[in-house]
């Protein structure tokens, strides 16, 4: 008996539910604006209109859902490039943070760093003296071999093949020693340059906070992101001005022609020659903070890769934030 009543209830209730669902669905409306600025309302979106941004509304005109405008292939490509730039930016910033952590955990003070530099250079100078000593020894050995050969020739005797080979071998060793000395000197200069950069970085990270400079804009030469090509905006208004300046910077220093220019990405054409330098700036937002990030591309060749890691490329990246700050200060 109970089963019979339940069955009768279902027979009456289910159609009502279906009807209510149908009415609810029918009350949904879509609103969109076409490329000519005309506003449309309809319970169905025609196939030739689905590319526009549209809102789904209920009977009270409350927006339930928003479908963004379909992106063109060019927009999708630009978004892919922006995503790649954002990843590159995060990678550079993460590396800087990791390097800072190692630096601060390795040294306790500037005195420690300067002492470590002195010890390192003293050790390398000792190695230099050893290399020089080897060269002097080989030069003396070559002189003796040449005198021996000259004496034989003066006495009208044939110079033995063994002695000639020994002379050639000694000359080759001297040449190798000269090359080794050049590599050692270059390595010493690199070590000292990197060490002094670390010292400057350590000094910046450990310097006491100066309240008198709280509201003073800091130039990129003193800024921890000067090597990153990264400008952080104070607000949206400043970012709008900085974006125009950053665009100008790209066109001034890139060697390839214009390619993309919109409100989020400015990029010159891809590098074609070994000495081409393509620049781009992207306007990114992370955690409510707007940033402008400089990226550079070189041809995928040995000379191209050398260009992107050269002092010239580093100087361009290093000067990016300074350029923006100076231009903003002059406005």
C-alpha positions in Angstrom: 0.0 0.0 0.0 2.8 2.4 0.9 4.6 1.5 -2.3 1.4 2.5 -4.2 1.2 5.9 -2.5 4.9 6.5 -3.2 4.5 5.6 -6.8 1.5 8.0 -7.2 3.6 10.8 -5.5 6.4 10.3 -8.0 4.0 10.3 -10.9 2.7 13.8 -9.8 6.0 15.3 -8.5 8.5 14.4 -11.2 6.6 16.2 -14.0 6.4 19.3 -11.8 10.1 19.2 -11.2 10.9 18.7 -14.9 8.6 21.6 -15.7 10.2 23.8 -13.1 13.6 23.0 -14.4 12.5 23.7 -18.0 11.0 27.1 -16.9 14.2 27.9 -15.0 16.4 27.1 -18.0 14.1 29.1 -20.3 14.5 32.2 -18.0 18.2 32.3 -18.6 19.3 35.1 -21.0 22.5 35.9 -22.8 23.9 39.4 -23.3 26.8 40.3 -25.7 28.2 43.1 -27.7 29.3 42.7 -31.3 32.3 44.3 -33.0 30.1 47.3 -33.9 29.1 48.0 -30.3 25.6 46.7 -30.6 24.2 45.0 -27.5 22.1 41.8 -27.9 19.9 39.9 -25.5 18.7 36.4 -26.4 18.0 33.0 -24.8 20.2 31.5 -27.6 23.6 32.6 -29.0 23.7 32.3 -32.8 26.8 30.4 -34.0 28.1 33.5 -35.8 28.1 35.3 -32.4 29.9 32.9 -30.1 33.2 34.6 -30.6 32.1 37.6 -28.6 32.3 38.0 -24.8 28.9 37.1 -23.3 27.2 37.1 -20.0 24.6 34.6 -18.7 21.9 36.3 -16.7 18.8 35.1 -14.7 15.3 36.5 -14.8 16.4 39.3 -12.4 19.3 40.4 -14.8 21.8 39.0 -12.4 25.0 37.8 -14.1 25.5 34.1 -13.5 28.5 33.4 -15.7 30.8 35.2 -18.1 32.4 33.7 -21.2 35.4 35.7 -22.4 35.9 36.7 -26.0 37.5 34.1 -28.1 41.2 34.9 -28.7 42.7 35.1 -32.1 45.7 32.9 -33.1 47.9 36.0 -32.7 46.5 36.7 -29.2 47.1 33.1 -28.2 50.7 33.3 -29.5 51.2 36.5 -27.5 49.7 34.9 -24.4 52.1 32.0 -24.8 55.0 34.4 -25.1 53.8 36.3 -21.9 53.6 33.0 -20.0 57.1 32.1 -21.1 58.4 35.5 -20.0 56.6 35.1 -16.6 58.3 31.8 -16.1 61.7 33.3 -17.1 61.1 36.1 -14.7 60.3 33.8 -11.9 63.3 31.6 -12.7 65.7 34.6 -12.6 64.2 36.0 -9.4 64.4 32.5 -7.8 68.0 32.1 -8.8 68.8 35.5 -7.3 67.1 34.6 -4.1 69.0 31.2 -3.9 72.3 33.0 -4.6 71.6 35.5 -1.9 70.8 32.7 0.6 74.1 31.0 -0.2 76.0 34.3 0.1 74.5 35.2 3.5 75.1 31.7 4.9 78.7 31.5 3.7 80.0 34.8 5.1 79.4 36.6 8.3 80.7 40.0 7.4 82.4 42.2 4.8 85.7 41.6 6.6 85.3 37.9 6.0 84.6 38.4 2.3 87.6 40.7 1.8 89.9 38.3 3.6 88.6 35.4 1.5 89.2 37.4 -1.6 92.8 38.2 -0.5 93.5 34.6 0.2 92.0 33.5 -3.1 94.1 36.0 -5.1 97.2 35.1 -3.1 96.7 31.5 -4.0 96.2 32.3 -7.6 99.3 34.5 -7.6 101.3 31.6 -6.2 100.0 29.5 -9.1 101.1 32.2 -11.5 104.6 32.2 -10.1 104.8 28.4 -10.6 103.7 28.8 -14.2 106.2 31.5 -14.8 108.9 29.4 -13.2 108.1 26.5 -15.5 108.4 28.8 -18.5 111.7 30.2 -17.4 113.0 26.6 -16.9 111.9 25.6 -20.4 113.3 28.7 -22.0 116.7 28.0 -20.4 116.4 24.4 -21.6 115.6 25.6 -25.1 118.6 27.9 -25.0 120.9 25.1 -24.1 119.5 22.8 -26.8 119.9 25.5 -29.4 123.5 26.2 -28.3 124.2 22.5 -28.6 122.8 22.4 -32.1 124.7 25.5 -33.1 128.0 24.0 -31.9 127.4 20.9 -33.9 126.7 23.0 -37.0 129.8 25.1 -36.5 131.9 22.0 -36.4 130.3 20.8 -39.6 128.4 18.0 -37.9 124.9 17.0 -38.5 122.4 17.9 -35.8 120.9 14.6 -34.5 117.2 14.0 -35.2 116.6 13.4 -31.5 118.0 16.9 -30.6 115.8 18.5 -33.3 112.7 16.8 -31.8 113.7 17.9 -28.3 114.0 21.5 -29.5 110.5 21.3 -31.2 109.0 19.7 -28.1 110.4 22.4 -25.8 109.1 25.2 -28.1 105.7 23.6 -28.0 105.8 23.4 -24.2 106.7 27.0 -24.0 103.8 27.9 -26.2 101.4 25.8 -24.1 102.8 27.6 -21.0 102.1 31.0 -22.6 98.5 29.9 -23.3 98.2 28.5 -19.7 99.4 31.9 -18.4 96.8 33.8 -20.4 94.0 31.5 -19.2 95.2 31.9 -15.6 95.2 35.7 -15.9 91.7 35.7 -17.5 90.5 33.4 -14.7 92.0 35.6 -12.0 90.3 38.6 -13.4 86.9 36.8 -13.5 87.3 35.5 -10.0 88.1 39.0 -8.7 85.3 40.6 -10.7 82.7 38.0 -9.4 84.0 38.3 -5.8 83.8 42.0 -5.8 80.2 41.8 -7.2 79.4 39.4 -4.4 80.9 41.8 -1.9 78.8 44.7 -3.2 75.7 42.4 -3.1 76.5 41.3 0.4 76.9 44.9 1.5 73.5 45.8 0.0 71.8 42.9 1.7 73.3 43.6 5.1 73.2 47.4 5.1 71.1 49.0 7.9 67.8 50.4 6.9 68.0 54.2 6.5 64.6 55.8 7.4 65.8 59.1 5.8 65.7 57.3 2.5 62.4 55.6 2.9 60.6 57.7 0.3 63.6 58.2 -2.0 63.5 56.4 -5.3 66.5 54.0 -5.6 68.4 53.8 -8.8 69.0 50.4 -10.4 72.7 50.6 -9.7 71.8 50.2 -6.0 68.8 48.0 -6.5 68.9 44.2 -6.0 67.1 43.6 -9.3 69.5 45.7 -11.4 70.8 42.5 -13.0 67.3 41.2 -13.7 65.9 43.8 -16.0 62.9 44.1 -13.8 61.0 47.3 -12.9 58.4 47.2 -10.1 55.7 49.8 -10.3 54.5 51.8 -7.3 51.0 52.1 -8.7 49.0 51.7 -11.9 49.5 55.4 -12.9 53.3 55.1 -12.6 53.2 51.8 -14.5 51.4 53.4 -17.5 54.2 56.0 -17.7 56.9 53.4 -17.2 55.4 51.2 -19.9 55.8 54.0 -22.5 59.4 54.6 -21.4 60.1 50.8 -21.5 58.8 50.7 -25.0 61.1 53.5 -26.0 64.0 51.6 -24.4 63.3 48.5 -26.5 63.2 50.4 -29.8 66.4 52.3 -28.9 68.5 49.3 -28.0 67.1 46.4 -30.1 68.8 45.8 -33.5 65.7 44.1 -35.1 62.5 45.7 -36.4 59.2 46.1 -34.6 57.0 43.0 -34.3 54.4 43.1 -31.5 53.1 46.1 -29.6 50.1 46.1 -27.3 49.2 47.0 -23.7 51.0 43.9 -22.3 53.8 43.0 -24.7 56.2 45.0 -26.9 58.6 42.8 -28.9 61.0 43.3 -31.8 61.4 40.7 -34.5 63.3 37.5 -33.9 67.1 37.6 -34.4 68.2 36.5 -37.9 71.9 37.3 -37.9 74.6 36.4 -35.3 74.8 40.0 -34.1 71.1 40.6 -33.9 69.7 41.5 -30.5 65.9 41.2 -30.1 64.3 42.9 -27.0 60.9 42.6 -25.5 59.2 44.0 -22.4 56.1 42.5 -20.8 53.8 44.0 -18.3 53.0 41.4 -15.7 51.1 41.3 -12.5 51.8 39.1 -9.5 50.1 39.3 -6.1 48.6 42.6 -7.0 52.0 44.1 -7.9 52.6 45.2 -11.4 56.1 44.7 -12.9 57.7 45.4 -16.3 60.2 42.7 -17.3 62.9 43.1 -19.9 63.9 40.0 -22.0 66.4 39.6 -24.8 66.9 37.1 -27.5 69.9 36.3 -29.7 70.3 33.9 -32.6 70.6 30.3 -31.6 74.3 30.0 -32.6 77.6 30.1 -30.8 78.1 33.8 -31.7 74.5 34.5 -30.8 74.8 32.9 -27.4 78.0 34.7 -26.7 76.3 38.0 -27.6 73.5 37.4 -25.1 76.0 36.6 -22.3 78.3 39.5 -23.2 79.1 42.6 -21.2 77.1 44.6 -23.8 73.9 42.5 -23.1 74.4 42.7 -19.4 74.9 46.4 -19.6 71.6 46.8 -21.5 69.7 44.6 -18.9 71.4 46.4 -16.0 70.6 49.8 -17.3 66.9 49.1 -17.9 65.5 50.0 -14.5 67.9 53.0 -14.2 66.6 54.3 -17.6 63.0 54.1 -16.5 63.6 55.8 -13.1 65.6 58.6 -14.6 62.9 59.3 -17.2 60.2 59.2 -14.6 62.1 61.6 -12.4 62.5 64.1 -15.3 58.8 64.2 -16.0 
